[in-house]
Amino acid sequence: MLSSPPENIEDCCCLSALECFRANMQVHLNVTGRKLHKLLRSLKNPLTLSGLDSCKSGNDTLTCHDCDSHPKVNVQEFFNRLESLIQRAISRLVMD
């Protein structure tokens, strides 16, 4: 079971949610696998970050929940929510 931000995360908390996903993957999953290591690297890519950085003012990130306060979900749900967040970033990048 891994802490996971909800799918309907607010715009200003998307980068915080991404960091939560990355941290959980590094701590709880075996990062020695080549594909998982590549995924972690791509989650740090500036293009990925810019797709999720849609907050209008920098102070709004203070209202984001701490990673440990998110409910724990199974691995399948964790990756479903991560996929949803990545799709959100892609759709924003396509619209720009």
C-alpha positions, 0 to 999 in steps of 0.5 A: 500500500502506497500513499497516493494523491487523489485523481481530482487534485487541484491545479496548484497541487499537481507538482506536489502530487508528482513529488509524492508519487516519485517519493513513494516509488523511490522508497517503496518500489524496487528502483533497480529495474531499468523501466522504473528508473526510466519512469522516475527520470521522466517524471523529473523532466522539465517538460513534465514539470511544465505540464503540471505547473499551472498554478497562477500564484506561487503561494497557493501550493501552501494549501496542498496536503502533505504526501503522508496525509494522502490515503494509502491505496494498492499499487494498481490504483497508485499507478492509475492515479499517476497515469491520470496525472501524467495525462493531465500534463500531456493535455495541458502541453498539447493545448499550449 
